[in-house]
Amino acid sequence: IDQNCRFAAHIVAAMMPAMWSFDMGRRSIGVKKFGRVAILQTADGLGIYIGPQRQIAVVLFLIVWLAVWGLGERWALSELFAGGFPLPGLLVLPFVVIWSLAGIAVFLVVIWQLLGAERIFHTGGALVHQTSILRRKVIDASTIKDIRIASGSEAGPGTIIVETTAGKSGMGVVIGRDEALPIVVALRRSIGLDQPEDDK
């Protein structure tokens, strides 16, 4: 089985609600779950899945906001193209653009709340961080100096800080410190920054 296919299967396994294991092609897959976090240690490396946040109250509020936004957007565009505004169109156009961008931003927040997930892989000497289909960052594992939970003074997205020879990267955008801790421990052991207790 191709390595990418195996890790795709691992992520599907991580989305299951219970802690369990099974065998696929003589490769044992063990899934450990911590809240929205699932950690998979296999012969191919490490796979981590961080599920969507899904704050229902926030999502419902934003959906109502989008409904009102849609009505306002439709009215503004119809008036703009019909020439019904008392002000010149060039003065109204910036408002319409800002209003449209705000609606798109809120729509993306709703999608992220419902479907947004983070995936972290350590395999083949690389640490891969993926937050969507289009956003993917690959870090050479040999350049990693430290992986830790971010302190309160460290700015930027991510509860987890990956420090490399080139700088810092953030991971775990929507998780708390209690969910970040097992991820940090698993990554440090997989990359070789820490040794398992049995090897000390």
C-alpha positions in Angstrom: 0.0 0.0 0.0 1.3 3.5 -0.9 2.5 5.5 2.1 0.0 8.3 1.5 -2.8 5.8 1.3 -1.8 4.3 4.6 -1.8 7.7 6.3 -5.2 8.6 4.8 -6.5 5.4 6.3 -5.0 6.3 9.6 -6.8 9.7 9.6 -10.1 8.0 8.9 -9.4 5.7 11.9 -8.6 8.8 14.0 -12.1 10.2 13.3 -13.8 7.3 15.0 -15.3 8.1 18.4 -13.8 5.3 20.5 -10.3 4.2 21.3 -9.5 1.0 19.4 -7.0 -0.7 17.2 -7.0 -3.0 14.2 -4.6 -4.6 11.8 -4.2 -3.5 8.2 -1.7 -5.3 6.0 0.3 -6.6 9.0 0.6 -3.1 10.3 -1.0 -2.5 13.7 -2.8 0.8 14.1 -3.4 2.1 17.7 -5.6 5.1 18.2 -5.4 7.1 21.4 -7.9 9.9 21.9 -7.7 13.0 24.1 -10.9 15.1 23.6 -10.8 16.2 19.9 -7.3 14.9 19.5 -6.4 11.5 18.1 -2.8 10.2 18.1 -1.8 7.3 15.9 1.6 5.7 16.2 2.4 3.2 13.4 5.4 1.5 11.8 5.4 4.4 9.2 5.5 7.2 11.8 3.2 9.4 13.7 -0.2 10.8 12.7 -2.2 13.3 14.7 -5.8 14.5 14.0 -7.3 17.5 15.7 -11.1 17.6 15.1 -13.3 20.6 14.4 -14.1 23.0 17.3 -17.9 23.0 16.6 -19.1 25.7 19.0 -22.8 25.3 18.2 -23.9 28.6 19.8 -21.3 30.5 17.8 -22.2 28.7 14.6 -25.9 29.5 15.0 -25.3 33.1 15.7 -23.0 33.5 12.6 -25.6 31.7 10.4 -28.2 34.2 11.5 -25.7 37.0 10.9 -25.1 35.6 7.4 -28.8 35.6 6.6 -29.1 39.2 7.5 -25.9 39.9 5.6 -27.3 38.2 2.5 -30.4 40.4 2.6 -28.2 43.6 2.9 -25.8 42.4 0.2 -28.7 41.8 -2.2 -30.3 45.1 -1.5 -26.9 47.0 -1.8 -26.0 45.3 -5.1 -29.5 45.8 -6.6 -29.5 49.5 -5.7 -25.9 50.0 -6.9 -26.5 48.5 -10.3 -29.9 50.1 -10.6 -28.5 53.6 -9.8 -30.9 54.0 -6.9 -28.3 55.4 -4.4 -28.4 59.2 -3.9 -24.6 59.2 -3.6 -22.4 58.5 -6.6 -21.6 54.9 -7.1 -17.9 55.3 -6.6 -18.6 56.5 -3.0 -20.8 53.5 -2.3 -18.6 50.9 -3.9 -16.0 50.7 -1.1 -18.7 50.0 1.4 -20.1 47.2 -0.7 -16.6 45.7 -1.1 -16.0 45.8 2.6 -19.4 44.4 3.4 -18.8 41.5 0.9 -15.4 40.7 2.3 -16.9 40.6 5.9 -19.5 38.2 4.8 -17.0 35.9 3.1 -14.8 36.0 6.2 -17.7 35.0 8.5 -18.7 32.2 6.0 -15.2 30.8 6.2 -15.3 30.9 10.0 -18.5 28.9 10.0 -16.9 26.3 7.6 -13.9 26.1 9.9 -16.1 25.6 13.0 -18.0 22.8 11.3 -15.3 21.1 9.2 -12.0 22.6 10.1 -9.4 20.1 11.3 -5.7 20.0 11.7 -3.5 17.1 10.7 0.1 16.6 11.8 2.3 13.8 10.4 5.9 12.8 11.2 7.1 10.4 8.6 10.0 10.0 6.2 12.1 12.6 8.1 9.5 15.3 7.7 7.0 17.0 10.0 3.9 17.9 8.0 1.2 20.4 9.3 -2.0 20.6 7.3 -4.9 22.9 8.3 -6.9 22.6 5.0 -6.6 21.2 1.5 -4.6 24.3 0.4 -2.6 25.1 3.6 0.2 22.6 4.2 3.6 23.2 5.7 6.5 20.7 5.6 9.3 21.0 8.1 12.6 19.0 7.8 12.6 17.1 11.1 16.4 17.3 11.3 16.1 21.1 11.7 13.7 20.9 14.7 15.4 22.2 17.9 12.4 22.1 20.3 8.6 21.4 20.5 6.8 22.8 23.5 3.5 24.4 24.7 3.4 28.1 23.9 3.9 30.4 26.9 1.6 33.3 27.5 4.1 35.8 26.1 4.5 34.1 22.7 2.3 35.7 20.1 0.9 34.0 17.0 -1.6 31.2 16.3 -1.1 27.8 17.9 -0.9 26.3 21.3 2.1 24.2 20.2 5.4 25.9 19.2 7.8 24.1 16.9 11.2 25.8 17.0 13.6 25.1 14.1 16.9 26.5 13.0 14.9 28.8 10.6 12.4 30.1 13.2 9.2 29.1 14.9 5.9 27.6 13.7 2.6 27.3 15.5 0.3 24.3 15.6 -2.8 23.4 17.4 -4.8 26.5 16.7 -8.1 25.5 18.4 -6.9 23.3 21.3 -6.3 23.9 24.9 -3.1 23.2 26.9 -4.5 19.9 28.2 -5.1 18.6 24.7 -1.7 20.0 23.5 0.3 18.2 26.1 -0.1 14.6 24.7 0.6 16.0 21.2 3.9 17.6 22.4 4.9 14.4 24.2 4.2 12.2 21.1 6.0 14.5 18.7 9.0 14.9 20.9 9.4 11.1 21.2 8.7 10.5 17.5 11.3 13.0 16.4 13.8 12.0 19.0 13.9 15.0 21.3 12.8 12.8 24.1 13.3 9.1 24.7 10.5 6.8 26.0 10.7 5.9 29.6 11.6 2.2 28.8 14.7 3.4 26.9 16.1 5.6 29.6 
